[in-house]
Amino acid sequence: MKTGSTILLFLSMLATWALSADWYVEQDGTGDFLTIQDAVDAAVSGDVIWIGPGIYEDVQVIDYSYQSVRTCVFVSGKTLRLIGSGADATIIRVGLSPGYDVRDIGVFVHNADHFLRIDDMAFTVGDYGVFVQAGDLKLKNCSLSECDQGLYSRGNQIELVDCSFSDCADYTLIGQCAYARVSRCEYTGNGYLYFSFCDRVDLLDCAFDSRIGATILRVPEYTVEDCTIQSTYRGVGIYSSDGVIRNNQFYGSDTEAIRVERGQASVEDNIIHTGDGCAVSIGRDADVTAHGNEMRAEGDCVRLGGLHQSEDLFYDFRWNDWGTTDPDEIEGMIHDGVDDPEIRGFVIYIPFLGDYVSNEDLDWGAVKRLYHTSP
C-alpha cells in the first residue's frame, strides 16, 4: 500500500512539474524577485524557483505552536523546487535570537501532502537550517553549518543526497517518517544523525568525522552500508530497531563502534578498528550476528552487558578476522558469560577467518555445546 502511494505521489509530481513555471530571485534586481519568500508566495505547485548568488538574511516572524519562528523562507501547501547557484554561492543565514522563546530557521516547511526539493544552497547560523513539520523533502548538494541542529524533519519521505553537515552543535533529527534515505553525505564536528520512529531507514555511502555517527531508534527496517565512520564516542547506536550493518569502516571509537540494545543487527563484512572501546557492544534484548568482519580493539572486541535473562543466549560471531588465529587470544577479546556468570550470554567465535584447525562447517547445536560453560 505504501509502495502504491509512493508511485502515485511520484507520478503526481511529474505531472505537476510538466506544467511548471520558472521564477528567478536575484539580489541585483535582474530577476523576478529580490527575496526568496516573495517568489515562494507568487509560485504555485510545480513551479521552480532559481535563486542567484548572495547571502539571504531577510526574515519574517511566524507564530507557531508555543513559540515564534524567525525564518527566511516559509513553505506551506505547495509542491516546489528551490535551486541555488551552489552551496558556496547561495547562502541562507538567519542568525540567532537571544532567549528561548524564538526559533531561528532557514527554511520552515509545513507542507502536508506536498513535496519540497532544495538543491545547491547553504544554510548557516541558526537553530535549524531546515525544519520540516510535515510533507516530503529532498535536499541535494546542500551545506548546513554552524546551526544548533542542521535539519529537523518529521515529514513523510525524506531524502538527503550529497549534502554536508559541519560544526552543528547537536543532532540532525529525522523522525516519524515512512521512509528516510541519506546517501553520500558528510558529517563533521559534534553533530550526528538521529533517526527515530521511521518505518524504514537507508544510510548509504556517508562519511562521518564526529563524536557520534548515527543513532537509530525504533525503526523496524534499517540498512547502514558503505559508510566510513570516524568517531570519538560511538559509531552507530541501534535501539529497538532491526536491520543490517554491512561493508562499513569504523575507526577510533573510545566506547563502542557498534552498540545494539533491544533490537536486531546483522553485522557483515565491516572493518572495525576502535580505540580504547570495543568493536561491538551488545545490551539487553539484542539479537546480533556478525560474519566476515575485521575487528581490532584495544579494549574488548565484543562486550556483553546488562543481560540478566533466565536462559542462556548464544551470539553467532563465526567467520570473523580477529587479527590472530590463537583461540585463547580471541577469547581474551570477548567479555561474556565466560568472564561473568551473571551474564547468561556467550559469543561463539569458532570457526574464524584464518582458522587453520577447524574450517569445516559445524552444526549450530554442536557449536553451542562446545562453548556452553554455564552449569
Secondary structure, 3 states (H helix, E strand, C coil): CHHHHHHHHHHHHHHHHHCCCEEEECCCCCCCECCHHHHHHHCCCCCEEEECCEEECCCEEEEECCEEEEEEEEECCCCEEEECCCCCCEEEECCCCCCCCEEEEEEEEEEEEEEEEEECCEEEEEEEEEEEEEEEEEEECCEEEEEEEEEEECCCEEEEECCEEECCCCCEEEECCCEEEEECCEEEECCCEEEECCCEEEEECCEEEEEEEEEEECCCEEEEECCEEEEEEEEEEEECCEEEEECCEEECCCCEEEEEECCEEEEECCEEECCCCEEEEECCCCEEEEECCEEECCCCCEEECCCCCCCCEEEECCCCECCCCCHHHHHHCEECCCCCCCCCEEEECCCCCCCCCCCCCCCHHHHHHHHCCCC
